[in-house]
Amino acid sequence: MLSDAILSYAVPVYVDSLFGNEFIVGLIIALSSVAGFLFDFLSKKLMGHKDYKSFISLTLIFALVFSISLRLAFEFRYLILLSMAAWGIYYETLAFANYKFLKARVASNMYTTSWSIITALKSLLYTLGPLLSGYLIVQNLKLPIYFSLGVLAVLALIFAFLYANKKSHLHIQSEVKTSMTKYHELKIWLVILKRLYPIWLLNLTLVIIDACFWTTGVIFSERVGVGTPIARLFIPLYVVPALLLSPVSAVITSRIGKKTTAIAVSAIGSLFLISFGLFHQTNMVPILIFVFLYAVCISIVFPAIYSAFEDYVLRLGSYDTDFIGLEQASSSIGYVIGPILAGFISFKFGQLNTFMAMGLLLACVAIAAGVLAPKKIKMPHAELLKVG
């Protein structure tokens, strides 16, 4: 994940250097999520009930394809399309590996704590990644890619060593052959979505905003940072709070519930995003404060949402892969819509107004989720059995 944290910051800079248009940057980066969505949709048919080790292996493979094709794109720039597709599938296989691992290895009463730890570790890497990437880019534009490839090579060796030496001790799930019609998975998704759509839409909105930070936010940081160096703290301040505050989510959810925590804190966070529109880019201190405050909110929200989703994975039994695919589809769709929407709004109205618009969107969705989400969500087992 460190390699991805480095390249997540570098990719918008690379694509911007290749094409020089923020809207095109958004379109190209969105391709990664189109590929990710296709993987989500076909995951049950392609992967059946593979265990987490299979998904970890795929994650490493697609991470290598992503990095290598990204490097070659400097000579053959349309290879960036292959790179983005591999990047999108990498994200999905990593997410499947996380859900599968926790289901197999962690007690259900530890889900929130586990997701808090994952979020904190991810935040640590995504704090160090942009700082390291920014330093490496200054030295040589391609240096982040070489560094990333080195990290991936080490991880691949470690995983191969652990797998070879502990294979007999790892739990292998039985393979289940799937026979699906063309629209079978879509029917399953729709049945599940009828019960879970308020939280699913909230997650989708948060991912759209996250995509905005990692595209428009990165470009804003680099461009403004030329004359105002403090602007380069934009992304680090966005990721740091999760490192420190993710465990707080477990405390809050234990008192008021996971859904309530996610909805209420999202609504509060939307106010900080809306505040971006009050300032000019030369006035960076208040902007950075609001970045930090919004990041504090989502460092509580994301572990709460993922923990709730992990509960649903457990409760859905043999339909766990279907739900993981549906959950990841919200991320894929978000990373399709996010870069394109952010690029368009930024092109028309400016980068800070883009974040204000995202705040208004989040406020509306959080309020709607608060009204529409039932207190207790029941899993649609009977309806799923009818679908088959």
Summary of the structure (lengths in Angstrom):
residues: 388
radius of gyration: 20.3
end to end distance: 36.5
largest distance: 61.7
contacts: 1370
relative contact order: 0.16
helix: 87%
strand: 0%
